[in-house]
Amino acid sequence: DVFCDYPPGYMYVLWVIGAVRNLFQLSYDSRLFWLIVKTPAILMDLAAAHLIYREGKKALGERIAVIMAALYALLPATILNSAAWGQIDAFLALLMALTILNMVKGKYAWSLSIYGVAIMVKPQALMFAPLGIAVLAVEIWQSEEKSRTVLRILRAVGLMLVIMLLIALPFISALPQALIEKSPLAASAPEFLQPLLWLTTLFTGALDTYKYITVNAANLYVILNMNWTALENAPLWSFFANLMMYLSFGYTIFLYAFGRRRDRLMLACATLLTLLFSFAPMMHERYLFPAILLMVFAYSVDQDIRILAAAVMVAVTQFMNAG
């Protein structure tokens, strides 16, 4: 009866943490155990900082790249999220940055494989899916060898699905019947389809759990005093929030499709996430966190001070909101 709406990806990390705790017989409330629990997210922040340095030194120079990497690692928002709170948004931020970097380089298989892992770790990765589908369509449209590009993308999508299935396999192959029965879709399906349909329900059920206009996110609806307001109790604002969500997708797809520059994808994704956080329904306070890293990479591409200023403002907002 334990509440858990997360997909299987991060369970492997927690399994290792649990094994370490059992090996050394650590108390659940001990400081050492809590340090171990928080360490994976801290390591992801450090890996993100290294990635900023590695990618940034090509465009910004080594000195500026080191400064940018150090500043990201020492951001109050970064420290609060991972080291203080112990949340795992650092995983999503890093995985999405790697997904986008590989897509910009035309490495479809790497990009979609990492994206599949991101989905299995944090379902919020699905917020980027509509833009991602549009990006793949643009890749096909602009390609001089459309058939070859379609085949490459199909192979990459197939690889992504295989990776997601392999991550989920140890969990869905031994599902208790009680869990399957909690999903009407899975319970009514043929037995061989029940595990996959239960996994689908796990993703869709995460949305059903938080059917509120906003959940502690510092956005438009908090200003309107609608925090934790159920969607069904505010039908007009629910319609408006969903409309803004679709417009956000449409706007960022338009920007990317007509920008005709692959390297602007990082900025498009950061823009999408910021718009969704500000105006879409069912946003949580930490959903904006990955936008900080994406904006840092976007700045290294365009070296536009406005992007850097936006990253600073998002970082300050995220720290104040989550703190």
SEKEDO-631061 format. One record per residue: residue in one letter; x, y, z of N, C-alpha, C in turn. Coordinates in steps of 0.02 Angstrom, whole numbers, padded with zeros to 5 digits, always signed. Layout:
BEGIN
AXYZXYZXYZ/...
// end
This chain:
BEGIN
D+00040-00060+00000+00000+00000+00000+00043+00064+00000/V+00106+00058-00013+00150+00117-00016+00137+00156-00080/F+00129+00223-00075+00117+00264-00134+00182+00273-00172/C+00181+00255-00236+00240+00263-00278+00217+00270-00351/D+00226+00330-00380+00203+00341-00448+00261+00351-00496/Y+00320+00328-00476+00378+00337-00519+00391+00275-00561/P+00417+00284-00622+00435+00227-00664+00498+00193-00636/P+00518+00137-00666+00569+00094-00635+00641+00121-00635/G+00656+00171-00678+00726+00191-00689+00766+00205-00626/Y+00739+00247-00582+00777+00267-00523+00777+00213-00469/M+00734+00163-00478+00732+00109-00429+00798+00071-00426/Y+00834+00069-00482+00900+00036-00482+00949+00073-00437/V+00947+00139-00440+00991+00179-00397+00972+00167-00324/L+00907+00167-00309+00885+00156-00241+00902+00085-00217/W+00902+00037-00264+00921-00031-00245+00993-00033-00222/V+01038+00002-00258+01108+00005-00238+01115+00039-00170/I+01078+00094-00161+01081+00129-00097+01057+00084-00041/G+01003+00047-00053+00977+00000-00003+01027-00055+00013/A+01062-00079-00039+01112-00132-00028+01169-00106+00015/V+01191-00044+00003+01244-00014+00044+01221-00006+00116/R+01159+00016+00124+01132+00025+00193+01130-00041+00230/N+01108-00095+00195+01104-00160+00227+01174-00187+00243/L+01221-00175+00197+01289-00200+00207+01321-00171+00270/F+01311-00106+00280+01342-00073+00337+01294-00063+00396/Q+01233-00091+00389+01184-00088+00443+01173-00015+00467/L+01160+00028+00418+01151+00099+00434+01079+00112+00454/S+01069+00156+00502+01002+00176+00522+00972+00222+00469/Y+00906+00217+00459+00873+00258+00408+00880+00333+00423/D+00883+00351+00486+00887+00422+00503+00958+00445+00519/S+01008+00405+00501+01077+00425+00514+01100+00475+00462/R+01146+00518+00481+01173+00568+00435+01210+00536+00376/L+01245+00482+00389+01282+00448+00336+01235+00419+00284/F+01180+00390+00307+01132+00362+00259+01101+00416+00216/W+01083+00473+00247+01054+00527+00208+01104+00556+00158/L+01168+00556+00177+01219+00578+00129+01223+00530+00070/I+01217+00466+00084+01219+00416+00030+01158+00424-00016/V+01100+00438+00014+01038+00447-00025+01045+00507-00072/K+01077+00560-00048+01082+00621-00087+01141+00621-00137/T+01188+00575-00127+01249+00575-00168+01236+00567-00243/P+01192+00522-00266+01182+00515-00338+01161+00581-00371/A+01116+00619-00341+01095+00682-00370+01152+00733-00370/I+01191+00733-00316+01249+00778-00312+01299+00762-00368/L+01309+00697-00380+01355+00676-00434+01329+00698-00502/M+01263+00697-00511+01234+00719-00574+01245+00795-00584/D+01241+00833-00530+01255+00904-00534+01328+00916-00555/L+01373+00877-00526+01444+00883-00544+01456+00861-00616/A+01421+00809-00637+01427+00786-00707+01400+00839-00755/A+01346+00873-00735+01319+00928-00776+01369+00985-00781/A+01402+01000-00725+01452+01053-00726+01510+01035-00772/H+01531+00972-00771+01584+00949-00816+01562+00954-00889/L+01499+00937-00901+01473+00941-00970+01471+01014-00994/I+01453+01060-00949+01455+01131-00967+01526+01151-00987/Y+01575+01129-00948+01645+01144-00963+01666+01114-01030/R+01650+01049-01039+01672+01014-01100+01642+01044-01163/E+01578+01060-01161+01545+01087-01220+01558+01162-01227/G+01564+01197-01170+01570+01269-01172+01638+01294-01193/K+01691+01256-01179+01758+01281-01194+01770+01289-01269/K+01731+01253-01310+01739+01259-01382+01715+01327-01407/A+01662+01352-01376+01633+01416-01398+01653+01475-01354/L+01661+01464-01290+01673+01518-01243+01746+01526-01222/G+01786+01475-01235+01854+01476-01210+01858+01440-01144/E+01917+01415-01127+01924+01373-01068+01909+01410-01003/R+01933+01472-00998+01925+01510-00936+01851+01522-00920/I+01814+01547-00969+01743+01561-00959+01705+01496-00946/A+01724+01443-00981+01690+01378-00971+01699+01353-00900/V+01759+01360-00872+01771+01339-00803+01728+01380-00755/I+01724+01446-00767+01684+01489-00724+01610+01469-00727/M+01585+01457-00788+01514+01438-00796+01499+01372-00761/A+01545+01324-00769+01535+01259-00738+01535+01264-00662/A+01582+01303-00635+01586+01312-00562+01525+01347-00535/L+01502+01399-00570+01443+01436-00548+01381+01391-00547/Y+01375+01348-00598+01316+01304-00599+01318+01256-00540/A+01377+01227-00527+01383+01179-00472+01369+01211-00405/L+01384+01276-00399+01378+01311-00335+01315+01354-00331/L+01271+01349-00380+01208+01386-00378+01168+01367-00316/P+01140+01414-00280+01097+01396-00223+01040+01350-00243/A+01012+01361-00303+00957+01318-00326+00981+01246-00336/T+01041+01237-00362+01069+01171-00372+01083+01136-00306/I+01114+01172-00260+01130+01144-00194+01066+01127-00155/L+01017+01171-00159+00954+01159-00124+00919+01097-00149/N+00916+01090-00215+00878+01034-00245+00909+00967-00229/S+00974+00961-00237+01007+00896-00230+01037+00885-00161/A+01084+00929-00140+01120+00917-00078+01078+00928-00016/A+01034+00979-00018+00993+00994+00041+00929+00953+00042/W+00892+00952-00013+00826+00921-00014+00830+00846-00033/G+00879+00829-00074+00886+00759-00095+00841+00739-00152/Q+00816+00788-00191+00775+00773-00249+00819+00752-00308/I+00789+00723-00359+00829+00694-00414+00817+00730-00480/D+00797+00793-00477+00787+00831-00539+00852+00841-00577/A+00909+00834-00542+00974+00838-00576+00982+00783-00628/F+00952+00725-00615+00954+00670-00664+00917+00691-00728/L+00857+00718-00720+00818+00739-00779+00854+00795-00816/A+00882+00843-00780+00917+00899-00812+00975+00873-00854/L+01017+00830-00826+01075+00804-00862+01054+00760-00920/L+01006+00715-00909+00985+00671-00963+00954+00709-01021/M+00915+00761-01006+00885+00801-01060+00939+00842-01097/A+00988+00867-01061+01042+00904-01093+01080+00857-01141/L+01094+00796-01119+01129+00748-01161+01086+00728-01221/T+01020+00720-01209+00974+00705-01264+00977+00759-01318/I+00974+00821-01297+00972+00876-01344+01040+00885-01379/L+01094+00880-01341+01161+00887-01371+01172+00835-01426/N+01151+00774-01413+01160+00721-01464+01114+00732-01524/M+01053+00757-01512+01008+00772-01568+01037+00828-01611/V+01065+00879-01579+01096+00934-01616+01153+00909-01661/K+01188+00858-01637+01244+00829-01676+01220+00777-01726/G+01155+00766-01730+01128+00719-01777+01136+00646-01757/K+01149+00634-01693+01158+00565-01667+01091+00541-01640/Y+01048+00520-01685+00979+00502-01667+00977+00444-01617/A+01017+00393-01629+01015+00334-01586+01036+00351-01515/W+01090+00388-01508+01112+00409-01441+01060+00454-01408/S+01035+00501-01446+00987+00550-01419+00924+00515-01393/L+00894+00474-01433+00831+00442-01413+00842+00388-01360/S+00899+00356-01361+00914+00307-01309+00918+00341-01241/I+00953+00397-01238+00958+00435-01175+00890+00462-01155/Y+00851+00483-01204+00784+00508-01189+00740+00453-01159/G+00747+00393-01185+00710+00336-01157+00728+00324-01084/V+00792+00330-01068+00814+00323-00998+00784+00379-00956/A+00784+00440-00984+00756+00498-00948+00682+00486-00930/I+00644+00460-00977+00573+00445-00965+00565+00394-00909/M+00609+00344-00910+00604+00291-00860+00628+00313-00791/V+00664+00368-00788+00687+00396-00724+00638+00448-00698/K+00617+00493-00742+00570+00547-00722+00518+00556-00777/P+00455+00541-00763+00404+00547-00816+00395+00618-00842/Q+00420+00668-00805+00416+00738-00828+00454+00747-00894/A+00498+00700-00912+00533+00704-00976+00483+00704-01035/L+00424+00676-01023+00373+00673-01076+00347+00743-01094/M+00360+00793-01053+00340+00861-01071+00374+00885-01134/F+00433+00856-01149+00470+00876-01209+00450+00837-01271/A+00407+00786-01263+00392+00740-01317+00361+00775-01378/P+00310+00819-01370+00282+00850-01431+00333+00889-01471/L+00376+00926-01437+00429+00963-01472+00478+00914-01503/G+00493+00859-01468+00539+00809-01495+00513+00778-01559/I+00448+00762-01560+00418+00733-01621+00423+00783-01679/A+00411+00847-01663+00416+00899-01715+00488+00905-01740/V+00537+00899-01695+00607+00902-01715+00624+00846-01764/L+00600+00786-01750+00613+00730-01795+00579+00741-01863/A+00520+00770-01862+00486+00786-01925+00525+00838-01965/V+00553+00887-01931+00594+00938-01965+00657+00906-01993/E+00686+00859-01956+00746+00824-01980+00731+00789-02046/I+00674+00756-02050+00655+00721-02111+00642+00771-02167/W+00606+00824-02151+00587+00874-02201+00648+00908-02232/Q+00698+00923-02191+00756+00959-02215+00811+00914-02243/S+00803+00849-02235+00854+00803-02259+00854+00797-02334/E+00913+00791-02362+00919+00780-02434+00909+00706-02451/E+00917+00662-02401+00906+00591-02410+00851+00569-02362/K+00790+00586-02379+00734+00576-02334+00723+00503-02314/S+00729+00458-02360+00718+00386-02345+00769+00362-02294/R+00832+00381-02305+00885+00361-02259+00875+00391-02189/T+00853+00454-02187+00840+00486-02123+00782+00454-02086/V+00730+00436-02123+00672+00402-02092+00694+00336-02062/L+00735+00298-02098+00759+00233-02072+00802+00243-02010/R+00845+00293-02011+00887+00306-01952+00845+00324-01891/I+00793+00364-01902+00750+00384-01847+00709+00325-01822/L+00684+00284-01867+00645+00225-01846+00689+00177-01806/R+00751+00167-01828+00796+00124-01790+00809+00154-01720/A+00817+00219-01718+00830+00252-01653+00769+00246-01607/V+00710+00255-01634+00648+00247-01594+00642+00175-01569/G+00656+00127-01613+00654+00057-01593+00703+00042-01537/L+00764+00070-01542+00814+00060-01491+00792+00091-01425/M+00761+00150-01428+00735+00182-01368+00683+00138-01333/L+00637+00111-01371+00585+00069-01343+00613+00005-01312/V+00664-00024-01345+00696-00084-01318+00730-00069-01251/I+00765-00012-01248+00798+00008-01186+00748+00019-01130/M+00692+00053-01146+00641+00064-01096+00611-00002-01071/L+00601-00049-01118+00574-00114-01099+00622-00153-01055/L+00687-00150-01072+00737-00185-01032+00741-00157-00961/I+00735-00091-00956+00736-00059-00889+00676-00083-00848/A+00619-00089-00881+00557-00106-00846+00549-00181-00835/L+00584-00222-00874+00572-00294-00875+00575-00328-00807/P+00626-00315-00765+00627-00349-00700+00567-00333-00656/F+00535-00276-00669+00478-00255-00628+00413-00283-00656/I+00403-00278-00722+00339-00299-00751+00335-00374-00760/S+00393-00409-00756+00390-00482-00764+00368-00517-00700/A+00366-00481-00646+00345-00513-00582+00296-00469-00545/L+00248-00441-00581+00200-00397-00549+00150-00436-00507/P+00139-00415-00446+00086-00446-00405+00018-00432-00437/Q-00026-00481-00433-00093-00473-00462-00130-00414-00431/A-00116-00400-00368-00150-00344-00334-00134-00278-00368/L-00072-00269-00393-00054-00208-00428-00088-00204-00496/I-00090-00260-00531-00123-00261-00597-00196-00243-00590/E-00228-00267-00537-00300-00254-00528-00314-00181-00512/K-00264-00144-00490-00273-00073-00477-00278-00032-00542/S-00258-00063-00598-00263-00031-00663-00320-00063-00703/P-00376-00028-00711-00432-00056-00749-00412-00077-00819/L-00367-00037-00850-00344-00052-00918-00307-00118-00920/A-00261-00128-00873-00222-00190-00871-00264-00249-00850/A-00307-00239-00801-00346-00294-00774-00394-00324-00825/S-00418-00283-00872-00466-00306-00922-00433-00333-00985/A-00367-00330-00989-00330-00351-01049-00309-00424-01044/P-00291-00453-01101-00264-00522-01099-00202-00525-01055/E-00190-00582-01026-00137-00589-00975-00069-00568-01001/F-00052-00584-01065+00014-00568-01090+00024-00493-01100/L-00030-00455-01104-00025-00382-01113-00028-00344-01047/Q-00049-00377-00994-00060-00342-00931+00001-00305-00904/P+00061-00333-00905+00119-00295-00879+00132-00231-00916/L+00129-00233-00983+00142-00173-01023+00088-00121-01012/L+00027-00142-01009-00028-00094-00998-00025-00065-00927/W-00002-00106-00879+00007-00079-00812+00060-00024-00812/L+00114-00035-00850+00167+00015-00854+00141+00079-00886/T+00099+00072-00937+00068+00131-00968+00025+00168-00918/T-00012+00131-00877-00053+00162-00826-00011+00199-00774/L+00049+00173-00761+00093+00206-00713+00110+00277-00736/F+00121+00285-00801+00136+00352-00827+00074+00397-00827/T+00018+00371-00852-00042+00412-00855-00070+00425-00785/G-00060+00377-00740-00085+00385-00672-00049+00440-00634/A+00014+00453-00652+00051+00507-00620+00016+00574-00632/L-00013+00582-00691-00050+00643-00705-00115+00647-00666/D-00149+00590-00661-00213+00589-00626-00205+00603-00551/T-00145+00589-00524-00134+00598-00453-00132+00672-00433/Y-00109+00714-00479-00099+00785-00463-00144+00830-00507/K-00209+00818-00505-00254+00855-00548-00274+00921-00515/Y-00224+00965-00510-00233+01031-00481-00206+01084-00530/I-00233+01144-00524-00209+01198-00567-00134+01207-00560/T-00111+01209-00498-00039+01213-00484-00026+01183-00416/V+00034+01156-00408+00053+01125-00344+00119+01157-00320/N+00111+01213-00285+00168+01249-00256+00215+01281-00307/A+00196+01281-00370+00239+01313-00421+00226+01388-00422/A+00279+01427-00422+00273+01500-00422+00257+01524-00493/N+00194+01516-00512+00173+01535-00580+00111+01580-00576/L+00079+01589-00634+00021+01633-00638-00034+01614-00588/Y-00045+01550-00579-00102+01527-00539-00091+01535-00464/V-00029+01536-00443-00015+01552-00373-00030+01625-00360/I-00013+01668-00408-00029+01739-00402-00105+01749-00395/L-00143+01706-00429-00216+01710-00427-00245+01671-00368/N-00201+01650-00322-00223+01615-00261-00259+01549-00277/M-00230+01511-00325-00262+01448-00346-00216+01388-00332/N-00170+01396-00286-00126+01340-00269-00167+01283-00239/W-00155+01222-00265-00191+01161-00244-00267+01165-00258/T-00286+01206-00306-00356+01208-00328-00369+01152-00378/A-00416+01108-00364-00430+01053-00409-00454+01079-00477/L-00434+01045-00530-00452+01066-00597-00528+01066-00606/E-00562+01018-00576-00634+01013-00584-00671+01069-00548/N-00638+01101-00500-00670+01156-00464-00658+01224-00496/A-00618+01225-00549-00605+01288-00586-00605+01273-00660/P-00663+01256-00689-00665+01234-00759-00641+01287-00808/L-00656+01350-00796-00634+01402-00842-00558+01409-00842/W-00529+01411-00782-00457+01416-00777-00423+01352-00800/S-00456+01296-00791-00429+01233-00816-00425+01234-00892/F-00478+01260-00924-00477+01267-00997-00422+01314-01019/F-00416+01371-00984-00364+01420-01001-00294+01389-00993/A-00282+01353-00939-00216+01323-00927-00199+01272-00981/N-00248+01231-00999-00235+01182-01052-00224+01215-01119/L-00262+01268-01132-00252+01306-01194-00181+01335-01197/M-00158+01363-01141-00091+01391-01138-00038+01337-01147/M-00053+01277-01123-00006+01221-01132+00002+01206-01206/Y-00054+01200-01242-00051+01186-01313-00019+01243-01352/L-00034+01304-01332-00002+01361-01366+00073+01362-01354/S+00095+01341-01295+00166+01338-01279+00201+01288-01325/F+00169+01230-01333+00197+01180-01379+00200+01209-01450/G+00145+01239-01471+00142+01266-01539+00194+01320-01551/Y+00202+01364-01502+00249+01420-01509+00321+01396-01515/T+00340+01349-01472+00410+01325-01474+00423+01282-01535/I+00373+01244-01557+00381+01207-01620+00390+01254-01678/F+00350+01308-01679+00356+01359-01732+00426+01391-01731/L+00450+01409-01672+00516+01440-01666+00571+01394-01693/Y+00567+01331-01675+00619+01285-01697+00614+01270-01771/A+00553+01257-01795+00544+01236-01865+00565+01291-01913/F+00550+01354-01896+00566+01408-01942+00633+01443-01925/G+00664+01421-01870+00730+01449-01854+00785+01419-01897/R+00772+01359-01923+00818+01325-01969+00889+01318-01940/R+00893+01309-01874+00958+01298-01842+00951+01244-01789/R+00986+01189-01800+00984+01134-01751+01008+01156-01682/D+01060+01198-01682+01089+01216-01618+01045+01261-01575/R+00988+01282-01602+00940+01320-01562+00892+01275-01524/L+00900+01209-01530+00854+01163-01497+00858+01170-01421/M+00918+01182-01395+00925+01189-01322+00884+01249-01297/L+00887+01304-01334+00849+01364-01315+00774+01351-01322/A+00754+01315-01374+00683+01299-01384+00656+01257-01327/C+00696+01208-01304+00674+01165-01248+00670+01204-01183/A+00719+01248-01172+00718+01290-01111+00658+01336-01112/T+00643+01363-01170+00585+01408-01178+00520+01370-01165/L+00515+01310-01193+00455+01268-01183+00444+01254-01109/L+00497+01233-01075+00490+01215-01004+00470+01275-00962/T+00498+01333-00978+00481+01394-00941+00408+01414-00952/L+00385+01409-01015+00316+01425-01030+00267+01377-00996/L+00283+01312-00999+00240+01263-00967+00237+01274-00892/F+00294+01288-00861+00295+01300-00789+00253+01361-00771/S+00254+01412-00814+00220+01475-00799+00145+01471-00811/F+00123+01432-00861+00053+01437-00882+00016+01370-00887/A+00050+01314-00890+00016+01249-00898-00011+01225-00831/P-00059+01179-00832-00087+01153-00769-00041+01100-00739/M-00052+01085-00675-00020+01029-00639+00056+01036-00634/M+00079+01097-00629+00151+01108-00621+00171+01106-00547/H+00229+01076-00533+00258+01074-00466+00316+01123-00462/E+00337+01138-00401+00388+01189-00391+00456+01171-00422/R+00470+01106-00430+00537+01086-00455+00539+01074-00530/Y+00482+01079-00564+00480+01063-00636+00522+01112-00677/L+00536+01170-00651+00574+01220-00688+00650+01208-00684/F+00671+01166-00638+00743+01159-00624+00785+01143-00686/P+00766+01095-00729+00808+01080-00787+00819+01139-00835/A+00774+01188-00834+00781+01245-00879+00845+01284-00866/I+00869+01283-00804+00931+01319-00787+00989+01291-00829/L+00997+01225-00828+01052+01194-00865+01044+01204-00940/L+00982+01197-00965+00970+01205-01036+00986+01276-01059/M+00971+01326-01018+00986+01395-01035+01061+01409-01035/V+01097+01377-00990+01170+01385-00989+01199+01359-01055/F+01176+01301-01078+01200+01275-01142+01178+01320-01200/A+01117+01346-01196+01092+01391-01248+01135+01454-01252/Y+01158+01478-01195+01201+01537-01194+01268+01522-01228/S+01295+01462-01218+01359+01445-01249+01353+01442-01324/V+01292+01431-01350+01282+01429-01423+01278+01499-01451/D+01235+01541-01423+01223+01608-01451+01265+01663-01418/Q+01288+01650-01357+01326+01699-01318+01288+01766-01314/D+01222+01758-01304+01177+01816-01297+01166+01828-01223/I+01184+01887-01200+01180+01903-01129+01109+01898-01102/R+01060+01904-01146+00990+01899-01125+00973+01828-01103/I+01003+01778-01136+00992+01709-01116+01024+01696-01049/L+01084+01723-01038+01118+01714-00974+01079+01748-00918/A+01052+01807-00933+01011+01842-00883+00948+01802-00866/A+00918+01771-00918+00859+01729-00906+00876+01669-00863/A+00935+01639-00875+00956+01582-00835+00965+01602-00762/V+00993+01660-00750+01002+01685-00681+00934+01696-00648/M+00888+01726-00685+00821+01739-00657+00784+01675-00641/V+00791+01626-00686+00759+01561-00674+00790+01527-00613/A+00856+01532-00606+00890+01502-00549+00868+01534-00483/V+00863+01600-00483+00841+01636-00423+00768+01617-00407/T+00726+01616-00458+00656+01598-00449+00649+01528-00421/Q+00688+01480-00450+00685+01411-00428+00707+01404-00356/F+00758+01440-00337+00782+01437-00268+00730+01464-00219/M+00700+01521-00236+00650+01551-00193+00587+01507-00189/N+00568+01478-00246+00507+01437-00248+00516+01371-00210/A+00572+01337-00223+00583+01272-00191+00604+01278-00118/G+00635+01336-00101+00658+01345-00033+00602+01365+00014/
// end
